[in-house]
Amino acid sequence: MRSLDETRPGEDGGRFDPRSYWQSRLSSNLSVHGVGYLGYGLPFNTWMYRVRKRVFQRVLRELSLNMPTLDVLDIGAGTGFYVDLWRSAGARSITAFDLTSVATQHLRTKYPDVEAFEIDIGRPLERREGLRSQFDLISAFDVLFHIVDDARFARAIENIAALVRPGGFFLLSDNFVHGREQRTLHQVNRTLEQISDTVRRAGFTIERRVPMFVLMNAPIDTPGKRYMKAWRYLMGPVRVVNWFGHIQGALMYPLEVVLTRFLAESPTTELIVCRKNL
């Protein structure tokens, strides 16, 4: 995911063509770096994805689901990072959506047992041959804040709701800011209230919200500018020499594991668990 400070301001989301942007970006860098924090290189992004994995696995354990009986859809599957995690969790079946042809073809080649579809979740859903009508679990991690058009964002949540069976789960990671939304050309950090209202209107109940990161991602949900300035200063060496991400990530990782487990919320990316109303 791109942080807010890496994008250029844009007043009109219509100027941003997400399909072309991600097709170009992933064509040249289909890795956790390509789908992650561009300015900080592969080493630091690798540590960030280790944190994501720990949080994902912990939340899944806490839900106590019978995974071999469940059908899963991962939206914005990209490199297949979460496809791997859903497979390791023992899901009965896994389907993947991605906006781009480069990622979809990669997923089909890497995971012959996974149904991969090139689908824009923010547009009206079309019936596709082989696509299930509903799923028990849907995940969209660090994806929906890249839908900069508000109507398409709402449509994405409505589409997801239509694809989740009653009683099923929707796992979403976003930035859930408490103040004003933060809008750039490539990303919108919507408020906790905005996102919560949208998922509830679509027929979900929010069951829990937990930190995905505390220290390793930009502290965009903090008052004033001093926290962001301090974070940029801390990350300066990694931005200049990406190799330092090996050291920075190794130092920050154990702190992140503790903080994401015990804090109720964070100043950056969080994960919410939503359940489809019966």
Kinemage of the C-alpha trace (Angstrom):
@kinemage 1
@onewidth
@group {chain A} dominant
@subgroup {mainchain}
@vectorlist {calphas} color= white
{ca met a 1} P 0.000 0.000 0.000
{ca arg a 2} L 1.193 3.541 -0.674
{ca ser a 3} L 1.364 5.957 2.208
{ca leu a 4} L -0.302 9.333 1.990
{ca asp a 5} L 2.994 11.231 1.860
{ca glu a 6} L 4.093 9.320 -1.254
{ca thr a 7} L 1.205 10.496 -3.436
{ca arg a 8} L 0.567 13.752 -5.204
{ca pro a 9} L -2.490 15.823 -4.230
{ca gly a 10} L -5.439 15.461 -6.541
{ca glu a 11} L -8.743 17.268 -6.314
{ca asp a 12} L -10.537 15.152 -8.877
{ca gly a 13} L -10.453 11.375 -8.516
{ca gly a 14} L -11.573 11.150 -12.155
{ca arg a 15} L -8.016 11.960 -13.278
{ca phe a 16} L -6.754 8.725 -11.768
{ca asp a 17} L -7.073 5.552 -13.849
{ca pro a 18} L -6.487 2.806 -11.263
{ca arg a 19} L -6.359 -0.063 -13.745
{ca ser a 20} L -3.632 1.562 -15.853
{ca tyr a 21} L -1.738 2.715 -12.792
{ca trp a 22} L -1.615 -0.727 -11.158
{ca gln a 23} L -1.057 -2.550 -14.457
{ca ser a 24} L 2.030 -0.413 -15.075
{ca arg a 25} L 3.267 -0.631 -11.501
{ca leu a 26} L 2.892 -4.406 -11.173
{ca ser a 27} L 4.231 -5.128 -14.642
{ca ser a 28} L 7.592 -3.798 -13.519
{ca asn a 29} L 7.530 -4.976 -9.896
{ca leu a 30} L 5.210 -7.849 -9.004
{ca ser a 31} L 6.455 -8.348 -5.429
{ca val a 32} L 5.569 -7.270 -1.888
{ca his a 33} L 7.583 -4.146 -2.702
{ca gly a 34} L 5.531 -3.478 -5.847
{ca val a 35} L 2.243 -3.788 -3.983
{ca gly a 36} L 3.630 -2.215 -0.818
{ca tyr a 37} L 5.501 0.875 0.312
{ca leu a 38} L 7.437 1.935 -2.796
{ca gly a 39} L 9.787 4.385 -1.112
{ca tyr a 40} L 11.249 1.921 1.371
{ca gly a 41} L 12.417 -0.994 -0.750
{ca leu a 42} L 11.963 -4.736 -0.642
{ca pro a 43} L 13.733 -5.462 2.693
{ca phe a 44} L 11.524 -3.193 4.814
{ca asn a 45} L 8.373 -4.247 2.947
{ca thr a 46} L 9.233 -7.880 3.639
{ca trp a 47} L 9.248 -7.123 7.383
{ca met a 48} L 5.960 -5.246 7.051
{ca tyr a 49} L 4.342 -8.251 5.420
{ca arg a 50} L 5.597 -10.443 8.250
{ca val a 51} L 3.640 -8.212 10.609
{ca arg a 52} L 0.563 -8.463 8.391
{ca lys a 53} L 0.880 -12.241 8.478
{ca arg a 54} L 1.058 -12.319 12.295
{ca val a 55} L -2.002 -10.093 12.681
{ca phe a 56} L -3.976 -12.040 10.057
{ca gln a 57} L -3.219 -15.401 11.678
{ca arg a 58} L -4.052 -14.142 15.158
{ca val a 59} L -7.402 -12.679 14.082
{ca leu a 60} L -8.266 -15.868 12.231
{ca arg a 61} L -7.464 -17.988 15.309
{ca glu a 62} L -9.665 -15.753 17.446
{ca leu a 63} L -12.595 -16.264 15.061
{ca ser a 64} L -12.336 -20.047 15.631
{ca leu a 65} L -13.661 -20.924 12.184
{ca asn a 66} L -13.909 -24.375 10.632
{ca met a 67} L -11.817 -23.410 7.618
{ca pro a 68} L -12.060 -26.715 5.657
{ca thr a 69} L -15.777 -26.013 5.243
{ca leu a 70} L -15.430 -22.413 4.040
{ca asp a 71} L -15.146 -20.747 0.624
{ca val a 72} L -12.927 -17.648 0.539
{ca leu a 73} L -12.598 -14.680 -1.827
{ca asp a 74} L -9.562 -12.380 -1.715
{ca ile a 75} L -10.057 -9.005 -3.405
{ca gly a 76} L -7.037 -7.193 -4.816
{ca ala a 77} L -5.026 -10.392 -4.583
{ca gly a 78} L -1.954 -8.969 -6.357
{ca thr a 79} L 1.075 -11.175 -5.686
{ca gly a 80} L -1.006 -13.795 -3.880
{ca phe a 81} L 0.298 -13.037 -0.391
{ca tyr a 82} L -3.108 -13.545 1.235
{ca val a 83} L -3.964 -16.386 -1.113
{ca asp a 84} L -1.005 -18.202 0.459
{ca leu a 85} L -2.311 -17.412 3.947
{ca trp a 86} L -5.823 -18.608 3.134
{ca arg a 87} L -4.364 -21.811 1.703
{ca ser a 88} L -2.251 -22.339 4.824
{ca ala a 89} L -5.370 -21.780 6.928
{ca gly a 90} L -7.025 -24.693 5.115
{ca ala a 91} L -9.844 -22.948 3.242
{ca arg a 92} L -12.043 -25.319 1.229
{ca ser a 93} L -11.802 -23.135 -1.866
{ca ile a 94} L -10.122 -19.825 -2.721
{ca thr a 95} L -11.135 -17.319 -5.373
{ca ala a 96} L -9.078 -14.238 -6.227
{ca phe a 97} L -10.088 -10.919 -7.794
{ca asp a 98} L -7.622 -8.400 -9.139
{ca leu a 99} L -8.009 -5.235 -11.156
{ca thr a 100} L -5.099 -6.019 -13.492
{ca ser a 101} L -4.386 -8.649 -16.103
{ca val a 102} L -0.748 -8.961 -15.020
{ca ala a 103} L -1.709 -9.992 -11.479
{ca thr a 104} L -4.574 -12.213 -12.652
{ca gln a 105} L -2.321 -14.134 -15.031
{ca his a 106} L 0.320 -14.457 -12.311
{ca leu a 107} L -2.250 -15.868 -9.886
{ca arg a 108} L -3.564 -18.373 -12.434
{ca thr a 109} L -0.033 -19.606 -13.126
{ca lys a 110} L 1.118 -19.733 -9.512
{ca tyr a 111} L -2.112 -21.240 -8.108
{ca pro a 112} L -3.754 -23.633 -10.588
{ca asp a 113} L -6.281 -24.603 -7.905
{ca val a 114} L -7.408 -20.997 -7.366
{ca glu a 115} L -10.063 -19.331 -9.533
{ca ala a 116} L -8.636 -15.925 -10.495
{ca phe a 117} L -10.749 -13.239 -12.159
{ca glu a 118} L -9.867 -9.818 -13.534
{ca ile a 119} L -12.627 -7.821 -11.860
{ca asp a 120} L -13.007 -4.213 -10.723
{ca ile a 121} L -14.917 -4.550 -7.437
{ca gly a 122} L -15.997 -0.898 -7.665
{ca arg a 123} L -18.085 -1.458 -10.789
{ca pro a 124} L -21.327 -3.420 -11.309
{ca leu a 125} L -20.640 -7.121 -10.931
{ca glu a 126} L -21.002 -9.301 -14.001
{ca arg a 127} L -21.663 -13.002 -13.891
{ca arg a 128} L -18.538 -14.909 -14.872
{ca glu a 129} L -18.363 -18.585 -15.752
{ca gly a 130} L -16.955 -20.498 -12.805
{ca leu a 131} L -17.504 -17.657 -10.324
{ca arg a 132} L -19.368 -18.626 -7.161
{ca ser a 133} L -22.408 -16.566 -6.289
{ca gln a 134} L -21.469 -16.237 -2.595
{ca phe a 135} L -18.610 -16.864 -0.175
{ca asp a 136} L -18.220 -17.524 3.543
{ca leu a 137} L -15.250 -15.158 3.919
{ca ile a 138} L -14.078 -12.179 1.871
{ca ser a 139} L -10.858 -10.265 2.468
{ca ala a 140} L -9.772 -6.885 1.080
{ca phe a 141} L -6.461 -5.867 2.633
{ca asp a 142} L -4.945 -2.453 1.819
{ca val a 143} L -7.094 -2.263 -1.307
{ca leu a 144} L -10.249 -0.185 -0.941
{ca phe a 145} L -8.540 3.081 0.025
{ca his a 146} L -7.175 3.096 -3.538
{ca ile a 147} L -10.733 3.515 -4.833
{ca val a 148} L -10.677 7.303 -4.862
{ca asp a 149} L -14.182 7.790 -6.237
{ca asp a 150} L -16.661 7.714 -3.341
{ca ala a 151} L -19.526 6.258 -5.390
{ca arg a 152} L -17.309 3.410 -6.569
{ca phe a 153} L -16.096 2.850 -3.004
{ca ala a 154} L -19.704 2.481 -1.828
{ca arg a 155} L -20.436 0.204 -4.786
{ca ala a 156} L -17.431 -1.951 -3.838
{ca ile a 157} L -18.798 -2.457 -0.314
{ca glu a 158} L -22.260 -3.224 -1.716
{ca asn a 159} L -20.767 -5.757 -4.140
{ca ile a 160} L -18.852 -7.411 -1.325
{ca ala a 161} L -22.016 -7.597 0.766
{ca ala a 162} L -23.822 -9.290 -2.113
{ca leu a 163} L -21.016 -11.856 -2.352
{ca val a 164} L -20.976 -12.751 1.365
{ca arg a 165} L -23.390 -15.379 2.631
{ca pro a 166} L -25.585 -14.317 5.578
{ca gly a 167} L -23.547 -14.895 8.707
{ca gly a 168} L -20.312 -14.785 6.699
{ca phe a 169} L -17.328 -12.524 7.351
{ca phe a 170} L -15.666 -9.582 5.616
{ca leu a 171} L -12.107 -8.711 6.697
{ca leu a 172} L -11.000 -5.217 5.690
{ca ser a 173} L -7.813 -3.263 6.375
{ca asp a 174} L -7.825 0.506 5.966
{ca asn a 175} L -6.643 3.613 7.823
{ca phe a 176} L -9.916 4.640 9.549
{ca val a 177} L -8.854 8.188 10.444
{ca his a 178} L -10.622 9.978 13.296
{ca gly a 179} L -10.324 13.497 11.912
{ca arg a 180} L -10.990 14.718 8.390
{ca glu a 181} L -10.531 12.372 5.455
{ca gln a 182} L -7.200 12.689 3.640
{ca arg a 183} L -7.469 12.672 -0.130
{ca thr a 184} L -4.734 12.380 -2.758
{ca leu a 185} L -4.582 11.366 -6.396
{ca his a 186} L -4.040 7.665 -5.671
{ca gln a 187} L -5.520 7.149 -2.224
{ca val a 188} L -8.282 8.274 0.110
{ca asn a 189} L -7.933 7.754 3.850
{ca arg a 190} L -11.594 7.885 4.826
{ca thr a 191} L -12.773 8.415 8.350
{ca leu a 192} L -13.709 5.635 10.726
{ca glu a 193} L -17.254 7.014 10.740
{ca gln a 194} L -17.488 7.070 6.925
{ca ile a 195} L -16.288 3.514 6.494
{ca ser a 196} L -18.325 2.193 9.424
{ca asp a 197} L -21.503 3.785 8.092
{ca thr a 198} L -20.882 2.387 4.610
{ca val a 199} L -20.348 -1.203 5.748
{ca arg a 200} L -23.347 -1.043 8.095
{ca arg a 201} L -25.616 0.274 5.345
{ca ala a 202} L -24.480 -2.658 3.222
{ca gly a 203} L -25.721 -5.074 5.863
{ca phe a 204} L -22.662 -5.778 8.008
{ca thr a 205} L -22.064 -5.598 11.742
{ca ile a 206} L -18.546 -4.608 12.808
{ca glu a 207} L -17.394 -7.150 15.388
{ca arg a 208} L -13.860 -5.951 16.128
{ca arg a 209} L -11.131 -3.536 15.093
{ca val a 210} L -7.448 -4.244 15.721
{ca pro a 211} L -4.158 -2.587 14.717
{ca met a 212} L -2.426 -3.934 11.627
{ca phe a 213} L 0.550 -1.634 12.332
{ca val a 214} L 1.540 0.834 15.024
{ca leu a 215} L 5.137 1.881 14.316
{ca met a 216} L 6.054 0.592 10.862
{ca asn a 217} L 3.562 2.587 8.809
{ca ala a 218} L 3.061 6.348 8.515
{ca pro a 219} L 1.159 7.726 11.571
{ca ile a 220} L -1.442 9.536 9.517
{ca asp a 221} L -4.117 9.411 12.234
{ca thr a 222} L -2.334 11.697 14.689
{ca pro a 223} L -2.881 15.358 15.622
{ca gly a 224} L -0.559 17.963 14.159
{ca lys a 225} L 2.541 17.258 12.092
{ca arg a 226} L 5.144 16.386 14.718
{ca tyr a 227} L 4.458 12.643 14.736
{ca met a 228} L 4.656 12.403 10.947
{ca lys a 229} L 7.868 14.437 10.926
{ca ala a 230} L 9.399 12.189 13.586
{ca trp a 231} L 8.405 9.080 11.646
{ca arg a 232} L 9.873 10.423 8.414
{ca tyr a 233} L 13.085 11.258 10.238
{ca leu a 234} L 13.218 7.736 11.681
{ca met a 235} L 12.649 6.193 8.247
{ca gly a 236} L 15.009 8.563 6.424
{ca pro a 237} L 17.978 6.151 6.220
{ca val a 238} L 15.750 3.404 4.764
{ca arg a 239} L 14.397 5.746 2.121
{ca val a 240} L 17.911 6.804 1.089
{ca val a 241} L 19.459 3.320 1.226
{ca asn a 242} L 16.799 0.605 0.994
{ca trp a 243} L 19.224 -2.001 2.348
{ca phe a 244} L 18.860 -0.389 5.802
{ca gly a 245} L 15.342 -1.797 5.775
{ca his a 246} L 16.845 -5.140 6.839
{ca ile a 247} L 18.036 -3.555 10.083
{ca gln a 248} L 15.118 -1.195 10.645
{ca gly a 249} L 12.575 -3.930 10.041
{ca ala a 250} L 14.345 -6.403 12.329
{ca leu a 251} L 14.432 -3.821 15.138
{ca met a 252} L 10.815 -2.721 14.775
{ca tyr a 253} L 9.223 -6.125 14.137
{ca pro a 254} L 9.197 -7.471 17.735
{ca leu a 255} L 7.753 -4.177 19.002
{ca glu a 256} L 5.045 -4.307 16.339
{ca val a 257} L 4.117 -7.857 17.296
{ca val a 258} L 3.546 -6.767 20.904
{ca leu a 259} L 1.836 -3.450 20.147
{ca thr a 260} L -0.540 -4.827 17.512
{ca arg a 261} L -1.604 -7.522 19.939
{ca phe a 262} L -2.292 -5.389 23.004
{ca leu a 263} L -3.325 -1.929 21.754
{ca ala a 264} L -6.993 -1.293 21.020
{ca glu a 265} L -6.271 0.980 18.044
{ca ser a 266} L -3.359 2.533 16.210
{ca pro a 267} L -2.377 5.778 14.421
{ca thr a 268} L -2.186 3.958 11.094
{ca thr a 269} L -3.569 0.879 9.346
{ca glu a 270} L -6.098 -1.263 11.209
{ca leu a 271} L -8.106 -4.380 10.435
{ca ile a 272} L -11.831 -4.687 11.023
{ca val a 273} L -13.867 -7.881 11.135
{ca cys a 274} L -17.386 -7.446 9.769
{ca arg a 275} L -20.166 -10.041 9.813
{ca lys a 276} L -23.028 -10.168 7.328
{ca asn a 277} L -26.360 -9.807 9.056
{ca leu a 278} L -28.670 -12.822 8.932
